[in-house]
Amino acid sequence: MWRDRKWRMKGDKFKKNGNPTHVVAAAPPHVDKVDFATLVTYWYSKDGQDLSDKNKKSCSFQKETHTTGSKSYASHVEEMKEERGVNVPIERAELYEKFYTHKDGTPVNDDAAKNIQRMNELMSDPSTQLDCTSSSGSIAWAPNDVYSQVKGPEHSGRVRGLGFGPTPFWSKYQDKNYGTSNTIGGRRPKVPRNEE
């Protein structure tokens, strides 16, 4: 992936107080020289450095980092379904445990360990289970599922733990009998727009 290669090249070649001309001259043999020169010029530009600093600062606020790389939620869900041998939607809490656990089974940090433990406690209680038997989607979720009980209510504009999928803005129309779905595979109702 070009994005991964750019990141690795920046780590190998970019020196904050270095000379861009020397970096361009040491371009890797498998990379187009013009593209690499453009990339290096951006790395050393004020905009490039400002964005890099801003992103580093934003990243430092994260309490938990997932361990799944750039692989999509959908790919992980399909793998989990194949492992189980049952075509039933996966709950967000189950995905959380997979995404925030290292290969050796240890959580990424103490916050993730506490969240995973609490989610497992809640999932062992039959009253907190979602009814996924009639769902056609890949990831089961509800406004008060195990994941949201541990991580807190959803914020405006998106539903956490689903990857690309539904957004919760339409939940305010539930009581107007537009209908809702608790899975990604469900179709979101058309909401009338206020056109002025």
Secondary structure, 3 states (H helix, E strand, C coil): CHHHHHHHHHHHHCCCCCCHHHHHHCCCCCCCHHHHHHHHHHHHCHHHHHHHHHHHHHHHCCCCCCCCCCCCHHHHHHHHHHHHCCCCCEEHHHHHHHHCECCCCCECCHHHHHHHHHHHHHHCCHHHCCCCCCCCCCEECCCCCHHHHHHCCCCCCCCCCCCCCCCHHHHHHHHHCCCCCCECCCCCCCCCCCCC
